[in-house]
Amino acid sequence: MPHIVIEHSAGLQDSHDLQSLCDVIWQGFADHPSVKGPDTVRVRCIAATASRIGVEPQSFAHATVLLLPGRSEAHRSELAQLVMDAMTGPLADVGSLTVRLTDLNPPYLKRML
């Protein structure tokens, strides 16, 4: 069920290959032993319409990793690091990269075809 939502400064989608970034993160989660199946992994990028950060350049990417509870702290750390590592290379010129991992508390509802 992992959902990885990458919020980023406007325009990043024009200068960086965010689809490739999503693919790399998706594959890393799909292959991780704490993830039940690749069909549960969701990765998406959302551009911020406006932003201001305290560093130059004025660009950012922030990943929120949403997980159902129950993973060990070691697995949680591995998953957060996986996202940071995936962002670091392709977004090397971005002013701020951050990752936040949080548990999704029930109820979590899902419908898939």
Protein Blocks (a to p, Z undefined) as FASTA:
>chain_A
ZZcdddddehklmmpcfklmmmmmmmmmmmpmkbgbfklpccdddddfbdcdfbdcdddd
dddddddehiafklmmmmmmmmmmmmmmmmmmpmbdcddddddddddddddZZ
